[in-house]
Amino acid sequence: MDIDLARTYLAVMTHGSFKHAASELHCTQSTVTARIKQLEQLLGRALFVRSRAGAAPTPEGRRFRPYADRLLLAWREAQQALGLPSRLKGTVRVELDRRLAPQVGLAVSAGLLNALPDWSVEVLEAPQTDADLAIGYGMTPLPGRAPLARVADELVLVATSARTAVDWDPDYRAIDWGHPFREAYARHYPVDRVPQLQLPAERWSLDCLIAVGGSAYVPLSWCTEALASHTLHRVTNAATFPIDLNAVERTPDAAWAQPAGEAIRAALGA
């Protein structure tokens, strides 16, 4: 619907007059009349009853008020979201895995701001289907294209007490790192027992492991401090599994790709 129709309807509701609405909108009274008529045709309902005293809303006219308010608000929000100063070339939308935000969110945001002075940078939590680039675990680039940045990491088995690997730890805490990990884990540990505690692949799961005790697979980069302080211990002779952190470009051949890639590699320590 033409946003001017909603704006004209609200002006008539506010002033109770087509004439005064036209004055507010800086248009002719006949234009206001034509817009209200078009809106009434679209809705299939009369919105106002005109008289010498002005324009009074019908019951349907009153009920349309909150919808018109929301239409106008949504339009203003869209203008703010898409509007750019003339000096900027456009917006780069960055999908950042929320699990990485405490580690690299600041460095990524500051790095892109400095690297892309002619662009607006919007950093968003995953998932974002319309993001121009994505940073997270398991991200894959477009066919035939290399990722903007890659940091090799590995899932290691850590425990709250020093020990060596066993076929089954009754205090094993299963953290879900996705299908590839589950498949590889099943090949190395063909045990059909169900862990007593299963956790999501979130940073707080590491704190949970430390609090309740036991063992779990976590990225080595997540637990370096805990290993150094002996709060956690690497389980001797346990299998490890790769889990690369990638930044991938989703807008092929974008003008900002090269400087953005350099900034992200620096932020990730790649």
C-alpha positions as CSV (number, residue, x, y, z in Angstrom):
1,M,0.0,0.0,0.0
2,D,1.2,3.5,-0.8
3,I,2.5,4.9,2.5
4,D,1.0,8.3,1.6
5,L,-2.5,6.8,2.0
6,A,-1.7,5.8,5.6
7,R,-0.1,9.2,6.3
8,T,-3.2,11.0,4.8
9,Y,-5.6,8.9,6.8
10,L,-3.7,9.7,10.1
11,A,-3.7,13.4,9.3
12,V,-7.5,13.4,8.8
13,M,-7.9,11.4,12.0
14,T,-5.8,13.9,13.9
15,H,-7.5,17.1,12.6
16,G,-11.0,15.8,11.9
17,S,-10.9,17.7,8.6
18,F,-9.8,17.1,5.0
19,K,-9.0,20.8,4.7
20,H,-6.7,20.8,7.7
21,A,-5.1,17.5,6.8
22,A,-4.3,19.0,3.4
23,S,-2.6,22.0,5.1
24,E,-0.4,19.6,7.2
25,L,0.5,17.5,4.2
26,H,1.2,20.5,1.9
27,C,-1.1,19.2,-0.7
28,T,-4.6,20.2,-2.1
29,Q,-7.8,19.1,-0.4
30,S,-8.8,17.3,-3.6
31,T,-5.6,15.2,-3.2
32,V,-6.6,14.2,0.3
33,T,-10.1,13.3,-0.9
34,A,-8.6,11.1,-3.7
35,R,-6.2,9.3,-1.3
36,I,-8.9,8.6,1.2
37,K,-11.2,7.3,-1.5
38,Q,-8.4,5.0,-2.8
39,L,-7.8,3.7,0.7
40,E,-11.5,3.0,1.2
41,Q,-11.6,1.1,-2.0
42,L,-8.6,-1.0,-1.0
43,L,-10.1,-1.8,2.4
44,G,-13.7,-2.2,1.1
45,R,-15.0,0.0,3.9
46,A,-15.9,3.7,4.4
47,L,-13.5,5.3,6.8
48,F,-15.0,8.7,7.3
49,V,-18.4,10.5,7.2
50,R,-18.0,14.0,5.9
51,S,-20.2,16.9,6.9
52,R,-20.0,20.7,7.2
53,A,-18.5,20.2,10.7
54,G,-15.6,18.1,9.2
55,A,-14.8,14.4,8.9
56,A,-15.8,11.9,11.5
57,P,-14.4,8.4,11.5
58,T,-16.7,5.4,11.0
59,P,-16.4,2.4,13.4
60,E,-14.1,0.8,10.7
61,G,-12.2,4.1,10.5
62,R,-11.5,4.0,14.2
63,R,-10.4,0.3,14.0
64,F,-7.9,1.1,11.3
65,R,-6.0,3.6,13.4
66,P,-3.5,1.1,15.1
67,Y,-2.7,-0.5,11.8
68,A,-2.0,2.8,10.1
69,D,0.2,3.8,13.0
70,R,2.2,0.5,12.6
71,L,2.5,1.0,8.9
72,L,4.0,4.4,9.3
73,L,6.3,3.3,12.1
74,A,7.6,0.4,10.0
75,W,8.2,2.7,7.1
76,R,10.2,5.1,9.3
77,E,12.3,2.2,10.7
78,A,13.0,1.0,7.2
79,Q,14.1,4.4,6.1
80,Q,16.5,4.6,9.1
81,A,17.8,1.1,8.5
82,L,18.4,1.6,4.7
83,G,19.2,5.3,4.6
84,L,22.9,6.1,4.3
85,P,24.9,9.3,4.3
86,S,26.0,10.3,0.8
87,R,29.7,9.6,1.7
88,L,29.0,5.9,2.3
89,K,29.0,3.3,-0.5
90,G,26.7,0.9,1.2
91,T,26.2,-1.5,4.2
92,V,28.3,-4.6,4.9
93,R,26.2,-7.1,7.1
94,V,28.4,-9.4,9.2
95,E,27.0,-12.6,10.8
96,L,29.0,-13.3,13.9
97,D,28.6,-16.6,15.8
98,R,27.5,-15.5,19.2
99,R,29.8,-18.1,20.8
100,L,32.7,-16.0,19.5
101,A,31.4,-12.6,20.5
102,P,33.1,-12.5,23.9
103,Q,36.5,-13.4,22.3
104,V,36.5,-11.5,19.0
105,G,33.4,-9.3,18.8
106,L,35.2,-6.1,19.8
107,A,38.3,-6.8,17.6
108,V,36.2,-7.7,14.5
109,S,33.9,-4.6,14.9
110,A,36.8,-2.2,15.4
111,G,38.9,-3.8,12.7
112,L,36.1,-3.6,10.1
113,L,35.3,0.0,11.1
114,N,38.9,1.0,10.5
115,A,39.3,-1.1,7.3
116,L,36.1,0.1,5.7
117,P,35.9,3.9,6.2
118,D,33.5,4.3,3.2
119,W,31.1,1.6,4.3
120,S,28.5,1.1,7.0
121,V,29.2,-2.0,9.1
122,E,26.4,-3.9,10.7
123,V,27.5,-6.8,13.1
124,L,24.7,-9.2,13.8
125,E,24.3,-12.5,15.7
126,A,23.9,-15.7,13.7
127,P,21.9,-16.8,11.8
128,Q,21.5,-14.1,9.2
129,T,20.5,-15.4,5.8
130,D,21.2,-12.0,4.1
131,A,24.6,-11.4,5.6
132,D,27.4,-10.4,3.3
133,L,30.0,-12.3,5.3
134,A,29.8,-14.8,8.1
135,I,32.3,-15.7,10.9
136,G,31.9,-18.9,12.8
137,Y,32.6,-22.6,13.2
138,G,31.8,-24.8,10.3
139,M,31.2,-21.9,7.8
140,T,31.9,-23.0,4.2
141,P,32.8,-20.6,1.3
142,L,31.1,-20.5,-2.0
143,P,32.3,-23.2,-4.5
144,G,35.7,-22.4,-5.9
145,R,36.3,-19.6,-3.4
146,A,38.7,-19.6,-0.4
147,P,37.5,-18.3,3.0
148,L,38.4,-14.8,3.9
149,A,40.1,-16.1,7.0
150,R,40.7,-19.5,8.7
151,V,41.9,-20.3,12.2
152,A,42.7,-23.9,12.9
153,D,41.3,-25.2,16.2
154,E,40.6,-28.6,17.6
155,L,38.2,-30.2,20.0
156,V,40.1,-31.8,22.8
157,L,38.9,-33.9,25.7
158,V,39.4,-32.2,29.0
159,A,38.4,-33.3,32.5
160,T,38.2,-31.7,36.0
161,S,40.7,-34.4,37.2
162,A,43.9,-35.6,35.6
163,R,43.5,-39.0,34.0
164,T,44.1,-41.0,30.8
165,A,41.5,-42.0,28.2
166,V,39.0,-44.7,28.9
167,D,36.4,-46.4,26.8
168,W,33.6,-44.8,28.8
169,D,33.6,-42.1,31.4
170,P,30.4,-42.2,33.5
171,D,30.9,-38.4,34.1
172,Y,31.2,-37.6,30.4
173,R,29.3,-34.4,29.5
174,A,28.2,-34.5,25.8
175,I,28.5,-31.1,24.1
176,D,26.8,-31.1,20.7
177,W,29.3,-29.8,18.1
178,G,27.2,-30.9,15.2
179,H,26.8,-33.9,12.9
180,P,30.4,-34.2,11.7
181,F,31.7,-34.3,15.3
182,R,29.0,-36.8,16.4
183,E,29.9,-39.1,13.5
184,A,33.6,-38.9,14.2
185,Y,33.1,-39.4,17.9
186,A,31.0,-42.5,17.3
187,R,33.8,-44.0,15.2
188,H,36.4,-43.5,18.0
189,Y,34.1,-44.3,20.9
190,P,31.6,-47.1,19.8
191,V,29.8,-47.1,23.1
192,D,26.0,-47.0,23.1
193,R,25.6,-45.4,26.6
194,V,23.8,-42.1,27.0
195,P,25.6,-39.3,28.9
196,Q,23.8,-38.2,32.0
197,L,24.3,-34.5,31.0
198,Q,24.1,-33.2,27.4
199,L,24.9,-29.5,26.7
200,P,24.8,-27.1,23.8
201,A,27.9,-25.9,22.1
202,E,28.0,-22.6,24.1
203,R,30.7,-21.0,26.1
204,W,28.7,-21.4,29.3
205,S,28.9,-25.2,28.9
206,L,32.6,-25.0,29.8
207,D,31.7,-23.2,33.0
208,C,29.1,-25.9,33.6
209,L,31.7,-28.6,33.2
210,I,34.0,-27.0,35.7
211,A,31.1,-26.5,38.2
212,V,29.6,-30.1,38.0
213,G,32.8,-32.0,37.2
214,G,33.5,-34.6,34.6
215,S,34.9,-34.5,31.1
216,A,33.8,-33.0,27.7
217,Y,35.1,-32.1,24.3
218,V,35.7,-28.3,23.9
219,P,37.8,-26.2,21.5
220,L,41.4,-25.9,22.7
221,S,41.2,-22.1,22.3
222,W,38.4,-22.1,24.9
223,C,40.2,-23.8,27.7
224,T,43.8,-22.6,27.5
225,E,43.5,-20.6,30.7
226,A,41.7,-23.4,32.6
227,L,44.5,-25.8,31.5
228,A,47.2,-23.4,32.5
229,S,45.7,-23.0,36.0
230,H,45.0,-26.8,36.3
231,T,41.3,-26.1,36.7
232,L,41.0,-28.5,33.7
233,H,43.3,-31.2,32.5
234,R,43.7,-32.7,29.0
235,V,42.8,-36.3,29.0
236,T,46.0,-38.3,28.0
237,N,45.8,-40.3,24.8
238,A,42.3,-39.1,23.9
239,A,41.4,-38.5,20.3
240,T,41.1,-34.9,19.0
241,F,38.8,-33.6,16.3
242,P,39.4,-30.6,14.0
243,I,37.0,-27.6,14.2
244,D,38.1,-24.7,12.1
245,L,36.9,-21.2,12.6
246,N,36.2,-19.6,9.2
247,A,35.2,-16.2,7.9
248,V,33.5,-16.6,4.5
249,E,32.3,-14.1,1.9
250,R,28.7,-14.5,0.8
251,T,28.7,-11.6,-1.7
252,P,31.1,-12.6,-4.5
253,D,33.7,-10.2,-5.7
254,A,32.5,-7.4,-3.3
255,A,34.6,-4.2,-3.3
256,W,35.1,-4.4,0.4
257,A,36.2,-8.1,0.5
258,Q,40.0,-7.6,0.5
259,P,40.3,-5.0,3.3
260,A,37.6,-6.8,5.3
261,G,39.5,-10.1,5.0
262,E,42.7,-8.5,6.2
263,A,40.9,-6.9,9.2
264,I,39.2,-10.1,10.1
265,R,42.4,-12.2,9.9
266,A,44.0,-9.7,12.2
267,A,41.1,-9.8,14.6
268,L,41.0,-13.6,14.7
269,G,44.8,-13.9,14.9
270,A,45.0,-15.9,11.7
